[in-house]
Amino acid sequence: MTDTTRTTDEPLGAVVHRLSEQIPELVRSELRLAQAELAQKGKKAGVGIGMFSAAGLLAFFAIATLVATAVIGLAMVLPAWAAGLVVAVTLLAGAALVAFVGTREVKAATPPAPERAIAGLHDDVETIKGKHL
């Protein structure tokens, strides 16, 4: 007698009992698999984030070098203190502009509640109640 023949000849109660015993183990094994997969993906994400951090640090140094180059270049035409002041004022003006635009974007994103989705849900509830028919 094969295993498939045995399962087709089993009473329904026995099959349900066996199934109720196997489902928790199946769920546990799926959870272990998911945990292992997430750990592996987490490690890869950590390496990627570290690489992005290193790239950001290198970009910062490159920009700092370009700023120093701008000061040195202007120092050929102006006194060194004036060249440094011109570059610093230019950078501060750029920072102020970026801060202004960022503040405007943050204000546009508030409140963080999904207003359109909430309004849609209210409309759905009203429709279900029969008020928008």
Backbone as a printed PyTorch tensor [residue, N CA C, xyz], in Angstrom:
tensor([[[  0.8440,  -1.1660,   0.0000],
         [  0.0000,   0.0000,   0.0000],
         [  0.8980,   1.2400,   0.0000]],

        [[  0.6890,   2.1540,  -0.9140],
         [  1.4940,   3.3710,  -0.9880],
         [  0.9420,   4.4200,  -0.0500]],

        [[  1.7330,   5.4740,   0.1340],
         [  1.3330,   6.5600,   1.0350],
         [  0.0970,   7.2810,   0.5140]],

        [[ -0.0060,   7.4630,  -0.8090],
         [ -1.1710,   8.1620,  -1.3580],
         [ -2.4310,   7.3400,  -1.1990]],

        [[ -2.3260,   6.0150,  -1.2800],
         [ -3.4980,   5.1620,  -1.0920],
         [ -3.9630,   5.2420,   0.3510]],

        [[ -3.0070,   5.2650,   1.2920],
         [ -3.3370,   5.3210,   2.7030],
         [ -4.0820,   6.6130,   3.0340]],

        [[ -3.6520,   7.7360,   2.4540],
         [ -4.2970,   9.0080,   2.7690],
         [ -5.6910,   9.0960,   2.1740]],

        [[ -5.9190,   8.4370,   1.0300],
         [ -7.2630,   8.4800,   0.4570],
         [ -8.2140,   7.5620,   1.1980]],

        [[ -7.6710,   6.5250,   1.8930],
         [ -8.5150,   5.6060,   2.6390],
         [ -8.7430,   6.0690,   4.0740]],

        [[ -8.0130,   7.0840,   4.5300],
         [ -8.1450,   7.5560,   5.9110],
         [ -9.4790,   8.2700,   6.1000]],

        [[-10.0270,   8.1600,   7.2800],
         [-11.2380,   8.9280,   7.5620],
         [-10.9020,  10.4200,   7.6420]],

        [[-11.8920,  11.2230,   7.3860],
         [-11.6930,  12.6730,   7.3540],
         [-11.1940,  13.1970,   8.6930]],

        [[-11.6750,  12.6680,   9.7810],
         [-11.2430,  13.0990,  11.1080],
         [ -9.7540,  12.8800,  11.3150]],

        [[ -9.2340,  11.7580,  10.8390],
         [ -7.8060,  11.4660,  10.9910],
         [ -6.9660,  12.4170,  10.1500]],

        [[ -7.4540,  12.7170,   8.9570],
         [ -6.7230,  13.6500,   8.0860],
         [ -6.6880,  15.0360,   8.7240]],

        [[ -7.8310,  15.4800,   9.2490],
         [ -7.8930,  16.7960,   9.8980],
         [ -6.9910,  16.8190,  11.1230]],

        [[ -6.9780,  15.7410,  11.9030],
         [ -6.1180,  15.6710,  13.0820],
         [ -4.6440,  15.7560,  12.6890]],

        [[ -4.2690,  14.9600,  11.6880],
         [ -2.8750,  14.9880,  11.2230],
         [ -2.5160,  16.3570,  10.6790]],

        [[ -3.4400,  16.9760,   9.9570],
         [ -3.2080,  18.3060,   9.4080],
         [ -3.0320,  19.3290,  10.5230]],

        [[ -3.8510,  19.2260,  11.5670],
         [ -3.7380,  20.1760,  12.6840],
         [ -2.4190,  19.9990,  13.4260]],

        [[ -1.8350,  18.8290,  13.3790],
         [ -0.5250,  18.6060,  13.9870],
         [  0.5960,  19.1330,  13.0960]],

        [[  0.4330,  19.0920,  11.7820],
         [  1.4950,  19.4800,  10.8540],
         [  1.5120,  20.9800,  10.5590]],

        [[  0.3700,  21.6450,  10.6540],
         [  0.3120,  23.0770,  10.3170],
         [  1.2170,  23.9180,  11.2130]],

        [[  1.2190,  23.7290,  12.5520],
         [  2.1250,  24.5500,  13.3690],
         [  3.5920,  24.3780,  12.9870]],

        [[  4.0080,  23.1440,  12.6880],
         [  5.3990,  22.9260,  12.2890],
         [  5.6820,  23.5950,  10.9420]],

        [[  4.7200,  23.5230,  10.0420],
         [  4.8770,  24.1880,   8.7450],
         [  5.0150,  25.6930,   8.9340]],

        [[  4.1890,  26.2730,   9.7800],
         [  4.2520,  27.7190,  10.0410],
         [  5.5910,  28.0710,  10.6730]],

        [[  6.0410,  27.2680,  11.6510],
         [  7.3360,  27.5350,  12.2880],
         [  8.4780,  27.4610,  11.2830]],

        [[  8.4410,  26.4700,  10.4020],
         [  9.5260,  26.3530,   9.4220],
         [  9.4890,  27.5070,   8.4230]],

        [[  8.3010,  27.9440,   8.0490],
         [  8.2020,  29.1030,   7.1520],
         [  8.7230,  30.3670,   7.8410]],

        [[  8.4210,  30.5130,   9.1370],
         [  8.9210,  31.6710,   9.8820],
         [ 10.4430,  31.6310,  10.0010]],

        [[ 11.0060,  30.4310,  10.2290],
         [ 12.4710,  30.3130,  10.2850],
         [ 13.0920,  30.6710,   8.9390]],

        [[ 12.4670,  30.2170,   7.8580],
         [ 12.9630,  30.5450,   6.5240],
         [ 12.8950,  32.0470,   6.2790]],

        [[ 11.7830,  32.6630,   6.6460],
         [ 11.6400,  34.1080,   6.4650],
         [ 12.6650,  34.8620,   7.3000]],

        [[ 12.9030,  34.4020,   8.5310],
         [ 13.8780,  35.0450,   9.3980],
         [ 15.2810,  34.9410,   8.8000]],

        [[ 15.6320,  33.7780,   8.2810],
         [ 16.9500,  33.5980,   7.6710],
         [ 17.0970,  34.4700,   6.4290]],

        [[ 16.0230,  34.5380,   5.6400],
         [ 16.0670,  35.3570,   4.4240],
         [ 16.2090,  36.8350,   4.7740]],

        [[ 15.4630,  37.2870,   5.7820],
         [ 15.5690,  38.6850,   6.1940],
         [ 16.9470,  39.0020,   6.7580]],

        [[ 17.5300,  38.0710,   7.4910],
         [ 18.8760,  38.2890,   8.0260],
         [ 19.8870,  38.4320,   6.8980]],

        [[ 19.7580,  37.5770,   5.8850],
         [ 20.6740,  37.6500,   4.7410],
         [ 20.4940,  38.9730,   3.9990]],

        [[ 19.2460,  39.3630,   3.7650],
         [ 18.9970,  40.6200,   3.0710],
         [ 19.4430,  41.8050,   3.9200]],

        [[ 19.2820,  41.6970,   5.2470],
         [ 19.7370,  42.7560,   6.1410],
         [ 21.2430,  42.9600,   6.0620]],

        [[ 21.9760,  41.8550,   5.9800],
         [ 23.4330,  41.9580,   5.8540],
         [ 23.8140,  42.6510,   4.5470]],

        [[ 23.1460,  42.2790,   3.4620],
         [ 23.4420,  42.9140,   2.1730],
         [ 23.0800,  44.3960,   2.2100]],

        [[ 21.9440,  44.7120,   2.8300],
         [ 21.5410,  46.1210,   2.9360],
         [ 22.5490,  46.8950,   3.7800]],

        [[ 23.0530,  46.2670,   4.8450],
         [ 24.0480,  46.9210,   5.6840],
         [ 25.3160,  47.2370,   4.9090]],

        [[ 25.7590,  46.3000,   4.0930],
         [ 26.9480,  46.5390,   3.2630],
         [ 26.6700,  47.6760,   2.2790]],

        [[ 25.4850,  47.6610,   1.6660],
         [ 25.1340,  48.7270,   0.7170],
         [ 25.0690,  50.0870,   1.3850]],

        [[ 24.4800,  50.1410,   2.5800],
         [ 24.3960,  51.4120,   3.3040],
         [ 25.7920,  51.8960,   3.6720]],

        [[ 26.6530,  50.9850,   4.0770],
         [ 28.0330,  51.3580,   4.3760],
         [ 28.7450,  51.9280,   3.1630]],

        [[ 28.4870,  51.3310,   2.0040],
         [ 29.1170,  51.8400,   0.7730],
         [ 28.5730,  53.2200,   0.4110]],

        [[ 27.2600,  53.4200,   0.5800],
         [ 26.6930,  54.7500,   0.3300],
         [ 27.2840,  55.7750,   1.2920]],

        [[ 27.4980,  55.3780,   2.5370],
         [ 28.0990,  56.2800,   3.5160],
         [ 29.5180,  56.6600,   3.0940]],

        [[ 30.2860,  55.6790,   2.6520],
         [ 31.6490,  55.9580,   2.1900],
         [ 31.6260,  56.8720,   0.9690]],

        [[ 30.6720,  56.6350,   0.0600],
         [ 30.5540,  57.4990,  -1.1140],
         [ 30.2030,  58.9280,  -0.7080]],

        [[ 29.3210,  59.0700,   0.2740],
         [ 28.9610,  60.4010,   0.7590],
         [ 30.1460,  61.1010,   1.3850]],

        [[ 30.9470,  60.3730,   2.1530],
         [ 32.1350,  60.9650,   2.7620],
         [ 33.1350,  61.4100,   1.6940]],

        [[ 33.3500,  60.5740,   0.6930],
         [ 34.2590,  60.9490,  -0.4010],
         [ 33.7340,  62.1570,  -1.1630]],

        [[ 32.4110,  62.2050,  -1.3890],
         [ 31.8290,  63.3650,  -2.0670],
         [ 32.0000,  64.6250,  -1.2290]],

        [[ 31.8520,  64.4990,   0.0920],
         [ 32.0620,  65.6500,   0.9740],
         [ 33.4870,  66.1760,   0.8440]],

        [[ 34.4690,  65.2660,   0.8650],
         [ 35.8590,  65.6830,   0.7170],
         [ 36.1030,  66.3240,  -0.6540]],

        [[ 35.4800,  65.7910,  -1.6840],
         [ 35.6460,  66.3670,  -3.0200],
         [ 35.0710,  67.7760,  -3.0740]],

        [[ 33.9130,  67.9760,  -2.4810],
         [ 33.2980,  69.3080,  -2.4710],
         [ 34.1530,  70.2670,  -1.6450]],

        [[ 34.6820,  69.7910,  -0.5140],
         [ 35.5560,  70.6410,   0.2970],
         [ 36.8120,  71.0350,  -0.4880]],

        [[ 37.3280,  70.1020,  -1.2630],
         [ 38.4930,  70.4090,  -2.0960],
         [ 38.1450,  71.4310,  -3.1660]],

        [[ 36.9470,  71.3060,  -3.7530],
         [ 36.5210,  72.2920,  -4.7530],
         [ 36.3400,  73.6680,  -4.1210]],

        [[ 35.8360,  73.7220,  -2.9100],
         [ 35.6920,  75.0030,  -2.2100],
         [ 37.0740,  75.6030,  -1.9670]],

        [[ 38.0130,  74.7900,  -1.5240],
         [ 39.3790,  75.2900,  -1.3080],
         [ 39.9850,  75.7680,  -2.6190]],

        [[ 39.7100,  75.0480,  -3.7050],
         [ 40.2090,  75.4590,  -5.0200],
         [ 39.6020,  76.7950,  -5.4280]],

        [[ 38.3120,  76.9800,  -5.1430],
         [ 37.6700,  78.2600,  -5.4670],
         [ 38.3070,  79.4030,  -4.6770]],

        [[ 38.6000,  79.1680,  -3.4140],
         [ 39.2460,  80.2010,  -2.5940],
         [ 40.6370,  80.5140,  -3.1450]],

        [[ 41.3930,  79.4800,  -3.4860],
         [ 42.7400,  79.6830,  -4.0210],
         [ 42.6810,  80.4290,  -5.3590]],

        [[ 41.7080,  80.0490,  -6.2000],
         [ 41.5720,  80.7280,  -7.4910],
         [ 41.2050,  82.1940,  -7.3230]],

        [[ 40.2740,  82.5000,  -6.4290],
         [ 39.9150,  83.9040,  -6.1910],
         [ 41.0480,  84.6710,  -5.5190]],

        [[ 41.8850,  83.9680,  -4.7630],
         [ 43.0080,  84.6290,  -4.0930],
         [ 44.0290,  85.1560,  -5.0950]],

        [[ 43.9660,  84.7050,  -6.3250],
         [ 44.8610,  85.2340,  -7.3590],
         [ 44.4090,  86.6270,  -7.7960]],

        [[ 43.1170,  86.9140,  -7.5920],
         [ 42.5750,  88.2060,  -8.0150],
         [ 42.3150,  89.1150,  -6.8140]],

        [[ 41.9350,  88.5320,  -5.7070],
         [ 41.6020,  89.2720,  -4.4910],
         [ 42.5690,  88.8720,  -3.3780]],

        [[ 42.5940,  89.6420,  -2.3020],
         [ 43.3580,  89.1730,  -1.1410],
         [ 42.7660,  87.8550,  -0.6250]],

        [[ 43.5620,  87.0280,   0.0060],
         [ 43.1290,  85.6990,   0.4400],
         [ 41.9210,  85.7820,   1.3680]],

        [[ 41.9070,  86.7470,   2.2870],
         [ 40.7720,  86.8590,   3.2130],
         [ 39.4840,  87.1940,   2.4650]],

        [[ 39.5910,  88.0460,   1.4180],
         [ 38.4090,  88.4220,   0.6460],
         [ 37.9190,  87.2320,  -0.1870]],

        [[ 38.8480,  86.4590,  -0.7250],
         [ 38.4730,  85.2800,  -1.5090],
         [ 37.7240,  84.2850,  -0.6190]],

        [[ 38.2300,  84.0440,   0.5840],
         [ 37.5630,  83.1530,   1.5260],
         [ 36.1880,  83.6700,   1.9050]],

        [[ 36.0720,  84.9790,   2.0990],
         [ 34.7950,  85.5780,   2.4600],
         [ 33.7780,  85.4620,   1.3330]],

        [[ 34.1990,  85.6830,   0.1020],
         [ 33.2900,  85.5680,  -1.0460],
         [ 32.7620,  84.1430,  -1.1710]],

        [[ 33.6560,  83.1640,  -1.0550],
         [ 33.2330,  81.7640,  -1.1710],
         [ 32.3150,  81.3890,  -0.0110]],

        [[ 32.6350,  81.8400,   1.2030],
         [ 31.8050,  81.5150,   2.3730],
         [ 30.4120,  82.1260,   2.2380]],

        [[ 30.3260,  83.3920,   1.7920],
         [ 29.0200,  84.0340,   1.6240],
         [ 28.2190,  83.3170,   0.5390]],

        [[ 28.8690,  82.9170,  -0.5250],
         [ 28.1820,  82.1850,  -1.6060],
         [ 27.6340,  80.8600,  -1.0820]],

        [[ 28.4320,  80.1310,  -0.2940],
         [ 27.9760,  78.8580,   0.2690],
         [ 26.8190,  79.0700,   1.2500]],

        [[ 26.8900,  80.1120,   2.0740],
         [ 25.8000,  80.3940,   3.0120],
         [ 24.5140,  80.7680,   2.2790]],

        [[ 24.6300,  81.5010,   1.1740],
         [ 23.4460,  81.8440,   0.3870],
         [ 22.8280,  80.5780,  -0.2130]],

        [[ 23.6660,  79.6860,  -0.7020],
         [ 23.1610,  78.4120,  -1.2250],
         [ 22.4890,  77.5860,  -0.1390]],

        [[ 23.0820,  77.5530,   1.0700],
         [ 22.4970,  76.8180,   2.1860],
         [ 21.1490,  77.4170,   2.5770]],

        [[ 21.0540,  78.7450,   2.5850],
         [ 19.7890,  79.3990,   2.9270],
         [ 18.7120,  79.0650,   1.9020]],

        [[ 19.0690,  79.0560,   0.6270],
         [ 18.1100,  78.7310,  -0.4310],
         [ 17.6180,  77.2850,  -0.2860]],

        [[ 18.5410,  76.3640,  -0.0580],
         [ 18.1620,  74.9560,   0.1050],
         [ 17.2850,  74.7840,   1.3470]],

        [[ 17.6180,  75.4680,   2.4460],
         [ 16.8110,  75.3800,   3.6680],
         [ 15.4100,  75.9340,   3.4270]],

        [[ 15.3000,  77.0240,   2.6800],
         [ 13.9920,  77.6120,   2.3870],
         [ 13.1310,  76.6430,   1.5760]],

        [[ 13.7050,  76.0760,   0.5340],
         [ 12.9580,  75.1300,  -0.3060],
         [ 12.5920,  73.8850,   0.4970]],

        [[ 13.5130,  73.3960,   1.3250],
         [ 13.2320,  72.2230,   2.1530],
         [ 12.1110,  72.4860,   3.1480]],

        [[ 12.1110,  73.6680,   3.7600],
         [ 11.0510,  74.0360,   4.6990],
         [  9.7090,  74.0720,   3.9940]],

        [[  9.6760,  74.6260,   2.7970],
         [  8.4320,  74.6960,   2.0270],
         [  7.9220,  73.2920,   1.6890]],

        [[  8.8250,  72.3920,   1.3360],
         [  8.4360,  71.0210,   1.0070],
         [  7.8930,  70.2850,   2.2370]],

        [[  8.5260,  70.4980,   3.3950],
         [  8.0630,  69.8470,   4.6180],
         [  6.6740,  70.3580,   4.9920]],

        [[  6.4610,  71.6620,   4.8670],
         [  5.1440,  72.2200,   5.1760],
         [  4.0810,  71.6770,   4.2310]],

        [[  4.4430,  71.4470,   2.9760],
         [  3.4910,  70.9090,   2.0030],
         [  3.1430,  69.4550,   2.3120]],

        [[  4.0260,  68.7650,   3.0190],
         [  3.8080,  67.3440,   3.3200],
         [  3.0340,  67.1330,   4.6180]],

        [[  2.7560,  68.1930,   5.3620],
         [  2.0460,  68.0340,   6.6260],
         [  0.5880,  68.3920,   6.4580]],

        [[ -0.3110,  67.8310,   7.1800],
         [ -0.1080,  66.7980,   8.1920],
         [  0.1960,  65.4600,   7.5320]],

        [[  0.8790,  64.5670,   8.2510],
         [  1.3030,  63.3110,   7.6450],
         [  0.1690,  62.3110,   7.4060]],

        [[ -1.0370,  62.6270,   7.8270],
         [ -2.1610,  61.7020,   7.6200],
         [ -2.5000,  61.6330,   6.1240]],

        [[ -2.8330,  60.4580,   5.6350],
         [ -3.1980,  60.3040,   4.2180],
         [ -4.6090,  60.8580,   3.9700]],

        [[ -4.7000,  62.1590,   3.7690],
         [ -5.9980,  62.8310,   3.6920],
         [ -6.8810,  62.3170,   2.5570]],

        [[ -6.3000,  62.1060,   1.3850],
         [ -7.1170,  61.6260,   0.2600],
         [ -7.6370,  60.2190,   0.5070]],

        [[ -6.7990,  59.3710,   1.1070],
         [ -7.2360,  57.9980,   1.3960],
         [ -8.3450,  58.0050,   2.4410]],

        [[ -8.2120,  58.8640,   3.4500],
         [ -9.2500,  58.9560,   4.4800],
         [-10.5500,  59.4560,   3.8740]],

        [[-10.4470,  60.4630,   3.0120],
         [-11.6530,  60.9740,   2.3530],
         [-12.2880,  59.8830,   1.4890]],

        [[-11.4800,  59.0960,   0.8170],
         [-11.9960,  57.9960,   0.0060],
         [-12.7030,  56.9590,   0.8560]],

        [[-12.1320,  56.6700,   2.0280],
         [-12.7840,  55.7190,   2.9290],
         [-14.1230,  56.2570,   3.4260]],

        [[-14.1540,  57.5580,   3.7320],
         [-15.4260,  58.1600,   4.1540],
         [-16.4650,  58.0450,   3.0400]],

        [[-16.0390,  58.3020,   1.8110],
         [-16.9610,  58.1750,   0.6780],
         [-17.4460,  56.7350,   0.5270]],

        [[-16.5310,  55.7830,   0.7060],
         [-16.9210,  54.3710,   0.6040],
         [-17.9500,  54.0000,   1.6660]],

        [[-17.7150,  54.4820,   2.8920],
         [-18.6590,  54.1900,   3.9750],
         [-20.0210,  54.8030,   3.6670]],

        [[-20.0210,  56.0340,   3.1670],
         [-21.2700,  56.7000,   2.8330],
         [-21.9830,  55.9510,   1.7060]],

        [[-21.2240,  55.4540,   0.7340],
         [-21.8210,  54.7020,  -0.3560],
         [-22.4210,  53.3900,   0.1450]],

        [[-21.7010,  52.7180,   1.0400],
         [-22.2090,  51.4740,   1.5930],
         [-23.4990,  51.7240,   2.3800]],

        [[-23.5440,  52.8480,   3.0760],
         [-24.7370,  53.1890,   3.8390],
         [-25.8880,  53.6040,   2.9260]],

        [[-25.5750,  53.8360,   1.6490],
         [-26.6130,  54.1740,   0.6830],
         [-26.8770,  55.6570,   0.5560]],

        [[-25.9930,  56.4820,   1.0470],
         [-26.2060,  57.9230,   1.0100],
         [-25.7480,  58.5480,  -0.3180]],

        [[-24.8790,  57.8780,  -1.0700],
         [-24.3820,  58.4400,  -2.3300],
         [-24.9850,  57.7490,  -3.5460]],

        [[-25.9780,  56.9710,  -3.3770],
         [-26.5500,  56.2370,  -4.5060],
         [-27.3070,  57.1520,  -5.3390]]])
